[in-house]
Amino acid sequence: MKYLAKTHYGLEEVLAAELGELGAEAVTILNRAVSFEGSKSLLYTVNYRSRLALSVLLPVSSFRIAGQKDLYEGAVSVEWDRYLDPGRTYAVTAVVNSVHFSHSGYVALVVKDAVADFFRRLTLGRPSVDARNPDVLINVHISNDRVTISLDSTVVPLYRRGYRRGMSEAPLSEVLAAGMIALSGWNAENPLVDGMCGSGTIVTEAGLIACNIAPGKFRKHFGFMSWKDYDPALFRSVRFEAEKRERRSPVRIFGSDISDEACKTAMMNVKEAGLQDAVEISERDFFSGPPPAEEGTLVINPPYGRRLNTPDMAEFYSNIGSVLKHHYEGYTAWILSGDHKNLKQVALKPFRKIDLLNGDIECRFQGYELYRGTRKKGALHEQ
């Protein structure tokens, strides 16, 4: 079967690598998505174990259109009785970028009517529409004159892991946090530190990685569980195989924040994920005192622009650079920021720059090698 895994902009390559590790074949990188091939077992596995996918779609039809009428004709020709029956409910979502349609809601309505008419032609009772909790979620994607109709095997996006019981202001998506860790190259061989942890998303995702805990462990439902061909025994085996991989974390993971309230929220989420033996949360000012481990990987998401404000952003980022130079020798440091202007105030030369999106904010994820020794051997000033 052919599938499509959707993700955040900038995470396509690491998602492709992850899918290959999970057993996917014919992996192809697209824009904010990766297509791949595999069995039904792989579909279940990706939903349960992927840290970097937002959802997984099963394409059921693809065709070209020359006008609005062609959409209905193409949609009504799908063999919908393979996926639906009168006793099940469905809903339709649409993403449209085409001269033929100006409103995604209209596209969804056309396909919804086509599904109903398909069953009416078979003189069968028609399935009901349930926009809030459908058994089958139909996804319609129109790009220019190409229409792809898919079934959403996930429904509730995979970034909603299920462990987060509290959030601080401007929290990261769990998938974006896991993607940042993947892009940093951290693989639980040295400590990971987040000195501005907020509600603890980065350190919690790092804990799941270190303990080999599947992010789907905390979810009670996936979209494919309501499909006609759902195989409960197969999914139990997928879940069992994932649980066999779990382990104690080989390294410590440290999160800290200047806010007592943020630390309490972070600790609540860490405990909900069962990671209190791997992740340590402490109330601490990033700008005072040494790091919690002699060397390791630092990943931070400091305040910027539209997210959170500090009185003097230029001075704030300059102080980050000063702390890194004087206290984090021996670390690899990564900073995510949407404040491109003040990020330069860090005044260190990054060895890698990656463009990411945090919601609708265009961000830069930059890595810095902070070697021990003299400045000549260590981190270079950015010109």
JOTANOR-V515540 format. One record per pair of residues at least 24 apart in sequence whose ideal C-beta (glycine too) atoms are under 8 Angstrom apart, sorted by sequence separation. I is the first residue (numbers start at 1). J is the second residue. D is the distance in whole Angstrom. If there is no record, write none. Layout:
i = (I I)
j = (J J)
d = (D D)
This chain:
i = (2 8 22 177 181 255 259 321 324 338 340 7 90 177 181 214 217 253 254 255 256 258 317 321 338 4 6 7 172 216 217 249 252 253 254 255 256 257 258 298 313 316 317 320 321 337 338 6 7 19 22 111 171 174 177 178 253 255 256 257 258 317 318 321 336 337 5 22 170 171 173 177 181 214 249 252 254 256 258 314 317 318 336 4 5 71 111 169 172 214 248 249 313 317 318 336 337 4 5 71 168 171 172 174 178 248 256 298 315 335 349 4 5 19 84 168 174 178 214 307 314 334 335 348 349 3 4 18 68 108 167 287 306 334 348 349 350 2 3 18 65 67 68 86 107 166 212 213 298 300 302 304 305 334 335 348 349 2 3 18 19 212 286 295 296 297 298 299 300 301 302 304 305 333 334 347 348 349 2 3 15 18 65 75 80 84 107 164 211 212 295 296 297 298 299 300 301 302 304 332 333 347 1 71 75 78 211 256 287 291 294 295 297 298 300 301 332 346 1 15 81 90 164 178 211 254 286 290 291 297 299 332 333 1 14 15 72 76 80 81 86 89 90 91 111 211 254 289 304 332 344 1 3 71 75 76 80 85 86 88 89 90 91 210 254 304 331 3 71 75 78 86 87 89 90 91 164 210 252 291 330 5 11 72 76 81 86 89 101 163 174 210 252 329 330 1 68 72 76 85 100 207 328 329 330 3 81 84 91 210 329 89 90 93 95 96 98 324 329 5 7 89 90 91 92 93 94 95 96 97 98 99 100 251 325 7 8 89 90 91 92 93 94 95 96 97 98 207 324 6 7 88 89 90 91 92 93 94 95 97 98 206 5 6 88 90 92 94 5 6 329 5 6 203 5 6 84 203 307 4 5 84 203 3 4 83 202 325 3 161 218 307 325 3 4 161 163 200 218 306 324 2 3 162 305 1 2 158 161 162 301 304 158 161 162 197 93 160 192 197 198 304 191 193 194 196 197 213 188 189 190 191 192 193 194 195 196 213 188 189 191 192 193 194 195 196 204 213 156 188 191 193 199 203 207 198 211 75 156 197 200 204 208 155 156 197 199 200 204 207 155 156 198 199 200 203 208 211 83 154 155 198 201 207 210 153 154 197 200 204 153 154 199 200 71 78 152 153 204 207 151 207 74 206 75 153 74 204 71 151 203 65 203 66 200 65 64 200 57 64 65 63 64 62 63 197 62 61 62 137 61 62 136 61 59 60 195 59 60 136 196 59 60 135 136 168 195 58 134 135 57 58 168 206 57 168 57 58 56 57 195 55 56 168 202 55 56 166 167 168 193 55 166 193 202 54 55 193 53 191 55 166 191 54 55 165 166 190 193 195 198 54 165 191 192 193 194 196 53 54 164 190 191 192 193 194 195 196 47 163 190 191 192 193 194 196 47 165 190 192 194 196 50 164 163 43 163 47 186 161 184 186 184 181 180 54 180 53 52 51 52 51 52 51 172 52 51 170 88 169 170 193 169 88 85 83 84 83 4 82 185 184 3 184 183 51 180 180 51 51 11 15 18 51 8 11 14 17 49 50 48 49 8 49 7 8 11 14 48 10 14 47 48 8 11 183 7 11 10 48 47 180 47 179 44 44 176 43 176 183 184 173 180 172 173 48 40 44 48 40 44 48 41 45 49 40 44 48 41 41 45 10 10 11 9 10 9 10 8 9 8 10)
j = (26 32 46 201 205 279 283 345 348 362 364 32 115 202 206 239 242 278 279 280 281 283 342 346 363 30 32 33 198 242 243 275 278 279 280 281 282 283 284 324 339 342 343 346 347 363 364 33 34 46 49 138 198 201 204 205 280 282 283 284 285 344 345 348 363 364 33 50 198 199 201 205 209 242 277 280 282 284 286 342 345 346 364 33 34 100 140 198 201 243 277 278 342 346 347 365 366 34 35 101 198 201 202 204 208 278 286 328 345 365 379 35 36 50 115 199 205 209 245 338 345 365 366 379 380 35 36 50 100 140 199 319 338 366 380 381 382 35 36 51 98 100 101 119 140 199 245 246 331 333 335 337 338 367 368 381 382 36 37 52 53 246 320 329 330 331 332 333 334 335 336 338 339 367 368 381 382 383 37 38 50 53 100 110 115 119 142 199 246 247 330 331 332 333 334 335 336 337 339 367 368 382 37 107 111 114 247 292 323 327 330 331 333 334 336 337 368 382 38 52 118 127 201 215 248 291 323 327 328 334 336 369 370 39 52 53 110 114 118 119 124 127 128 129 149 249 292 327 342 370 382 40 42 110 114 115 119 124 125 127 128 129 130 249 293 343 370 43 111 115 118 126 127 129 130 131 204 250 292 331 370 46 52 113 117 122 127 130 142 204 215 251 293 370 371 43 110 114 118 127 142 249 370 371 372 46 124 127 134 253 372 133 134 137 139 140 142 368 373 50 52 134 135 136 137 138 139 140 141 142 143 144 145 296 370 53 54 135 136 137 138 139 140 141 142 143 144 253 370 53 54 135 136 137 138 139 140 141 142 144 145 253 53 54 136 138 140 142 54 55 378 55 56 253 56 57 135 254 358 56 57 136 255 56 57 136 255 378 57 215 272 361 379 58 59 216 218 255 273 361 379 58 59 218 361 58 59 215 218 219 358 361 216 219 220 255 152 219 251 256 257 363 251 253 254 256 257 273 249 250 251 252 253 254 255 256 257 274 250 251 253 254 255 256 257 258 266 275 219 251 254 256 262 266 270 262 275 140 221 262 265 269 273 221 222 263 265 266 270 273 222 223 265 266 267 270 275 278 151 222 223 266 269 275 278 222 223 266 269 273 223 224 269 270 142 149 223 224 275 278 223 279 147 279 149 227 149 279 147 227 279 142 281 145 279 145 145 281 139 146 147 146 147 146 147 281 147 147 148 223 148 149 223 149 148 149 284 149 150 226 286 150 151 226 227 259 286 150 226 227 150 151 261 299 151 262 152 153 152 153 291 152 153 265 299 153 154 264 265 266 291 154 265 292 301 154 155 293 154 292 157 268 293 157 158 268 269 293 296 298 301 158 269 295 296 297 298 300 158 159 269 295 296 297 298 299 300 301 153 269 296 297 298 299 300 302 154 272 297 299 301 303 158 272 272 153 273 158 297 273 297 299 299 299 299 175 301 175 175 175 178 178 179 179 301 182 182 307 226 307 308 331 308 228 228 227 228 228 150 228 332 332 153 334 334 205 334 336 208 209 175 179 182 215 173 176 179 182 214 215 214 215 175 216 175 176 179 182 216 179 183 216 217 179 182 354 179 183 183 222 222 356 224 356 222 224 356 224 358 365 367 358 365 358 359 235 229 234 238 231 235 239 234 238 242 234 238 242 237 238 242 354 355 356 355 356 356 357 356 357 357 365)
d = (8 7 6 4 6 6 8 7 6 6 6 6 6 5 6 8 7 6 8 7 7 7 4 4 4 8 6 7 8 8 8 8 7 5 5 5 5 7 7 8 6 7 6 6 5 6 8 5 7 7 6 6 6 6 8 4 7 8 7 7 5 8 4 6 6 6 6 7 8 5 8 5 6 4 7 6 7 4 7 5 4 7 8 6 5 8 5 8 5 8 7 4 5 6 7 5 8 7 8 8 4 6 7 8 8 8 7 6 8 7 7 5 7 7 7 4 6 7 8 7 5 6 5 5 4 7 8 6 6 7 5 6 7 7 7 7 7 7 6 7 8 6 7 7 6 6 4 6 5 8 7 5 5 5 8 7 5 8 7 5 8 5 8 8 8 7 7 8 7 8 8 5 5 7 8 6 6 8 5 7 8 8 6 7 5 8 6 7 6 5 3 6 5 4 5 6 5 6 4 6 5 6 7 7 5 8 6 7 6 6 6 6 8 7 7 8 7 7 7 4 8 6 7 7 7 8 7 5 6 7 8 6 6 7 6 6 5 4 5 7 6 6 8 6 7 5 4 8 7 7 7 7 8 5 4 8 7 8 4 5 5 6 6 4 7 8 5 6 7 7 7 6 7 7 7 5 8 7 8 7 7 6 5 7 6 7 5 4 6 7 7 6 7 5 8 7 8 5 5 7 8 7 5 7 5 7 8 5 4 6 5 8 5 7 8 8 5 7 8 7 6 5 7 8 8 7 8 7 8 7 7 8 7 8 7 6 7 5 4 6 5 6 4 5 5 5 6 5 6 7 6 4 7 7 7 8 7 8 7 7 7 5 4 5 6 6 6 7 8 5 7 7 8 5 5 7 8 7 8 7 8 6 4 6 4 6 7 8 7 5 8 7 6 6 6 8 5 5 7 6 7 8 8 3 7 7 6 7 5 5 8 8 7 7 7 4 8 8 7 6 6 8 5 8 7 8 5 7 7 8 6 5 5 5 5 5 6 8 6 7 7 7 8 7 8 8 8 8 8 5 6 8 6 7 7 5 7 8 7 7 7 5 7 8 8 8 5 3 6 7 7 8 8 5 7 7 7 6 6 6 4 7 8 4 6 7 5 5 5 5 5 8 6 6 8 6 5 4 6 5 8 5 6 8 6 8 8 7 6 7 5 8 7 7 7 5 5 6 6 6 6 8 7 7 6 7 7 8 5 6 7 7 8 4 6 6 7 7 6 7 6 5 6 4 7 7 4 6 8 8 4 5 7 8 7 5 6 6 8 7 7 6 5 6 5 8 6 8 7 8 6 4 4 6 7 8 8 7 8 7 6 5 4 5 6 5 6 8 6 7 7 6 6 8 6 7 7 5 6 6 5 7 4 5 5 6 6 7 6 6 4 7 8 8 6 5 6 5 6 7 8 8 7 7 4 6 4 7 5 8 6 7 6 7 6 6 8 7 6 7 6 4 5 8 6 6 7 4 7 8 6 8 6 8 7 7 7 6 7 7 8 7 8 5 8 7 7 6 7 7 7 8 7 5 7 8 6 8 5 7 5 7 6 6 7 5 4 4 4 7 6 6 8 6 8 6 7 8 8 8 5 8 7 8 8 7 7 6 6 6 7 8 6 7 8 8 8 6 6 7 5 6 6 5 6 7 5 6 8 6 8 6 6 8 8 4 7 7 7 5 6 8)
